[in-house]
């Protein structure tokens, strides 16, 4: 793999290839990650494809940091190959980059700031900048309602993302795959919120999969009514501003 990466680096320097814009075209939501198929298309388009599939697979595994080889951290790949000091020997960055710490296979933990106590005892006037952050909008008990509001606000067909992980349409995925799907949708929740939602739709088999069929049916209640194909005269209520209130709460 090192030999293939070195050859890529030499070709980028010799031909002055702009590496990052090709990946950014596939990253509309600016998550610094793209799928492995999109990564393959960019490398083929730039003429940087390794000689063998085994080498390409090693590169994919080296730059996947979300617990699945279906997503590639192209930003880290570009930093390793497209370095300014290779083209401009006298280049010195103004701010020295910190030493990166990568934990492979484990998504970054998001700290919960949920304030479960009563807010009557908080002295906001005298201790405005001394008290810890008070956040009552990330209650783990209403994670499903907030997720439904986000889906309604962004108009996402969430079931399509589960189909990518469930090729045989068995109706369930692993919990790590469920976390990856929400990360792809840029729905960032704390680990406590993830666990609360995963426990609600946990299957009864020994593997304890996530039952996404029941989950999707619950989320899609905001758009349609279950069994409407058998009752064509049923009227589905229109989406109102109250359906997206929980998702818009932090913007208000």
C-alpha positions as CSV (number, residue, x, y, z in Angstrom):
1,X,0.0,0.0,0.0
2,X,2.8,2.4,0.8
3,X,4.3,2.0,-2.6
4,X,0.9,2.7,-4.2
5,X,0.4,5.8,-2.1
6,X,3.9,7.0,-2.9
7,X,3.2,6.7,-6.6
8,X,0.0,8.7,-6.2
9,X,1.9,11.4,-4.4
10,X,4.5,11.6,-7.1
11,X,1.9,11.8,-9.8
12,X,0.0,14.6,-7.9
13,X,3.2,16.6,-7.6
14,X,4.3,16.0,-11.2
15,X,1.0,16.8,-12.8
16,X,-0.2,19.4,-10.2
17,X,-3.5,17.6,-9.7
18,X,-6.1,19.3,-7.5
19,X,-7.2,16.4,-5.4
20,X,-9.7,17.7,-2.9
21,X,-12.3,19.4,-5.3
22,X,-13.1,16.0,-6.9
23,X,-14.1,14.6,-3.6
24,X,-16.0,17.7,-2.5
25,X,-18.4,17.4,-5.4
26,X,-19.8,14.2,-3.8
27,X,-19.9,15.7,-0.3
28,X,-22.8,18.2,-0.5
29,X,-23.4,18.2,3.3
30,X,-19.7,18.9,4.1
31,X,-19.2,15.8,6.3
32,X,-15.7,15.1,5.0
33,X,-16.8,11.6,4.1
34,X,-18.0,9.9,0.9
35,X,-18.9,6.4,0.0
36,X,-16.3,3.9,-1.2
37,X,-18.0,3.8,-4.7
38,X,-17.7,7.6,-5.0
39,X,-14.1,7.4,-3.8
40,X,-13.4,4.8,-6.5
41,X,-15.0,7.1,-9.2
42,X,-12.8,10.1,-8.2
43,X,-9.6,8.0,-8.3
44,X,-10.5,6.6,-11.7
45,X,-11.3,10.1,-13.0
46,X,-8.0,11.5,-11.8
47,X,-6.0,8.5,-13.1
48,X,-4.9,7.6,-9.5
49,X,-6.4,4.1,-9.4
50,X,-4.0,1.5,-7.8
51,X,-2.9,-1.4,-9.9
52,X,-4.7,-4.1,-7.9
53,X,-8.0,-4.3,-6.1
54,X,-6.2,-5.6,-3.0
55,X,-4.3,-2.4,-2.7
56,X,-7.4,-0.3,-3.2
57,X,-9.1,-2.3,-0.5
58,X,-6.2,-1.6,1.9
59,X,-6.5,2.1,1.2
60,X,-10.2,2.0,1.9
61,X,-9.6,0.2,5.2
62,X,-6.9,2.7,6.2
63,X,-9.1,5.7,5.7
64,X,-12.5,4.4,7.0
65,X,-13.0,5.8,10.6
66,X,-16.8,5.2,11.1
67,X,-16.8,1.5,11.7
68,X,-17.7,0.6,8.1
69,X,-15.7,0.4,4.9
70,X,-18.7,1.9,3.0
71,X,-17.6,5.4,4.0
72,X,-14.1,6.9,3.4
73,X,-12.6,9.9,5.2
74,X,-11.4,11.7,2.0
75,X,-10.2,14.8,4.0
76,X,-7.6,12.7,5.8
77,X,-6.6,11.0,2.5
78,X,-6.1,14.4,0.8
79,X,-4.0,15.7,3.8
80,X,-1.7,12.7,3.5
81,X,-1.2,12.9,-0.3
82,X,-1.8,16.5,-1.3
83,X,0.6,18.3,0.9
84,X,1.6,22.0,0.1
85,X,5.2,21.4,1.3
86,X,5.7,18.8,-1.5
87,X,5.1,21.3,-4.2
88,X,6.4,24.4,-2.3
89,X,9.5,23.3,-0.3
90,X,9.6,26.6,1.6
91,X,6.0,26.4,2.7
92,X,5.6,26.8,6.5
93,X,2.0,26.7,7.9
94,X,1.0,29.7,10.0
95,X,-0.6,27.5,12.7
96,X,1.0,24.2,13.4
97,X,-1.6,21.5,13.1
98,X,-2.2,19.4,16.2
99,X,-1.1,15.8,16.3
100,X,-4.2,13.9,15.1
101,X,-5.6,11.2,17.3
102,X,-7.7,8.6,15.3
103,X,-9.7,5.9,16.9
104,X,-10.5,3.4,14.2
105,X,-14.0,1.9,14.1
106,X,-15.3,4.1,17.0
107,X,-17.4,7.2,16.1
108,X,-16.6,10.3,18.1
109,X,-18.6,10.6,21.3
110,X,-20.9,13.5,21.8
111,X,-21.2,14.7,25.3
112,X,-24.7,15.1,26.6
113,X,-25.7,18.5,28.2
114,X,-29.2,17.5,29.1
115,X,-30.3,19.2,32.3
116,X,-32.6,16.8,34.0
117,X,-33.2,18.8,37.1
118,X,-35.6,21.7,37.7
119,X,-34.5,25.1,36.5
120,X,-36.1,27.0,39.4
121,X,-32.9,27.0,41.5
122,X,-30.7,28.5,38.7
123,X,-29.6,32.0,39.3
124,X,-29.2,33.2,35.8
125,X,-28.5,36.9,36.6
126,X,-25.7,36.5,39.1
127,X,-24.1,33.3,37.8
128,X,-24.6,33.8,34.1
129,X,-21.1,32.7,33.0
130,X,-20.2,30.4,35.9
131,X,-22.9,27.7,35.7
132,X,-22.7,24.7,33.4
133,X,-24.6,24.7,30.2
134,X,-28.4,24.2,30.6
135,X,-30.0,22.3,27.7
136,X,-33.5,20.9,28.0
137,X,-33.8,20.1,24.2
138,X,-31.8,16.8,24.2
139,X,-33.9,14.7,26.5
140,X,-33.2,11.0,25.7
141,X,-36.8,10.2,26.3
142,X,-38.1,12.2,23.3
143,X,-35.3,11.3,20.8
144,X,-37.8,9.7,18.5
145,X,-40.1,12.7,18.3
146,X,-37.1,15.0,17.6
147,X,-35.8,12.7,15.0
148,X,-39.2,12.6,13.3
149,X,-39.3,16.4,13.3
150,X,-35.8,16.5,11.6
151,X,-37.0,14.0,8.9
152,X,-40.0,16.2,8.2
153,X,-38.0,19.4,8.1
154,X,-35.4,18.0,5.8
155,X,-37.9,15.8,3.8
156,X,-35.7,12.7,4.0
157,X,-36.7,9.3,2.8
158,X,-35.0,7.5,5.6
159,X,-35.9,4.0,4.6
160,X,-33.7,4.2,1.5
161,X,-30.6,4.5,3.7
162,X,-31.5,1.3,5.5
163,X,-31.9,-0.6,2.2
164,X,-28.2,0.0,1.4
165,X,-27.2,-2.1,4.5
166,X,-30.0,-4.7,4.1
167,X,-29.5,-6.2,0.7
168,X,-31.7,-9.2,1.5
169,X,-34.5,-7.0,2.9
170,X,-34.7,-8.9,6.2
171,X,-36.0,-5.8,8.0
172,X,-33.2,-5.3,10.4
173,X,-29.6,-4.0,10.6
174,X,-27.0,-3.9,13.3
175,X,-26.9,-1.2,15.8
176,X,-23.6,0.1,14.5
177,X,-25.1,0.3,11.0
178,X,-28.0,2.3,12.5
179,X,-25.6,4.7,14.1
180,X,-23.8,5.1,10.7
181,X,-27.0,5.8,8.9
182,X,-27.9,8.6,11.2
183,X,-24.4,10.0,10.8
184,X,-24.8,9.9,7.0
185,X,-27.9,12.0,7.5
186,X,-26.0,14.4,9.7
187,X,-28.2,13.7,12.7
188,X,-25.8,14.1,15.6
189,X,-27.1,12.8,18.9
190,X,-25.4,11.7,22.1
191,X,-24.6,8.1,22.8
192,X,-27.3,8.0,25.5
193,X,-29.9,9.1,22.9
194,X,-28.6,6.5,20.4
195,X,-28.8,3.7,23.0
196,X,-32.3,4.8,24.2
197,X,-33.7,4.6,20.6
198,X,-31.8,1.4,19.8
199,X,-33.2,-0.3,22.9
200,X,-36.8,0.5,21.9
201,X,-36.5,-1.2,18.5
202,X,-34.2,-4.0,19.5
203,X,-35.1,-7.5,18.1
204,X,-35.6,-10.6,20.2
205,X,-33.0,-12.7,18.4
206,X,-29.6,-13.4,20.1
207,X,-27.8,-10.9,17.9
208,X,-30.1,-8.0,19.1
209,X,-30.5,-6.3,15.7
210,X,-32.2,-3.0,15.1
211,X,-35.8,-3.4,13.7
212,X,-35.8,-0.6,11.1
213,X,-39.1,-1.6,9.6
214,X,-41.0,-0.7,12.8
215,X,-38.8,2.4,13.2
216,X,-39.4,3.7,9.7
217,X,-43.2,3.1,10.1
218,X,-43.2,5.2,13.2
219,X,-41.2,8.0,11.6
220,X,-43.3,8.1,8.5
221,X,-46.5,8.7,10.5
222,X,-45.8,12.4,10.0
223,X,-46.2,11.9,6.2
224,X,-48.8,9.2,5.8
225,X,-51.1,6.7,7.5
226,X,-50.3,3.0,7.8
227,X,-52.6,0.9,5.6
228,X,-53.8,3.8,3.5
229,X,-53.6,1.7,0.4
230,X,-56.5,-0.3,1.8
231,X,-58.6,2.7,2.7
232,X,-58.2,5.2,-0.1
233,X,-60.9,7.6,1.3
234,X,-58.8,8.3,4.4
235,X,-57.5,11.9,4.5
236,X,-53.9,12.4,5.6
237,X,-53.5,15.6,7.7
238,X,-51.1,18.2,6.2
239,X,-47.7,18.9,7.7
240,X,-47.9,22.0,10.0
241,X,-45.2,24.1,11.7
242,X,-45.8,22.1,14.9
243,X,-44.5,18.9,13.2
244,X,-41.0,20.6,12.9
245,X,-41.0,22.5,16.2
246,X,-38.7,20.1,18.0
247,X,-36.2,20.2,15.1
248,X,-36.3,24.0,14.9
249,X,-36.2,24.6,18.7
250,X,-32.4,25.3,18.7
251,X,-32.9,27.9,15.9
252,X,-35.7,29.8,17.6
